[in-house]
Amino acid sequence: MLAKILTATLTAALAYMVMRQIKQYNDKARERVKTRRSDDGERVVTLREDPDTGVFRPSEHD
C-alpha cells in the first residue's frame, strides 16, 4: 500500500515538473517571435532598374 502511494506521488511530481518545463519552452519560443515591427516604413525600399546596366538599385525617396 505504501509503495503504491509513493509511486503515485512520484509520478505526479514528475508529471508536474515535465509540464512546467514544457510551459517554459513554449513561453521562450513566443518571446523570440515578434509579429509587428515598429520601423516597418524604414525597411521598405523601392528598387528601380538602371537602363544602362540592367542592375536594380534603391530609388531616392522624396
C-alpha positions, 0 to 999 in steps of 0.5 A: 500500500505504501509503495503504491502511494509513493509511486503515485506521488512520484509520478505526479511530481514528475508529471508536474515538473515535465509540464512546467518545463514544457510551459517554459519552452513554449513561453521562450519560443513566443518571446523570440517571435515578434509579429509587428515591427515598429520601423516597418516604413524604414525597411521598405525600399523601392528598387528601380532598374538602371537602363544602362546596366540592367542592375536594380538599385534603391530609388531616392525617396522624396 
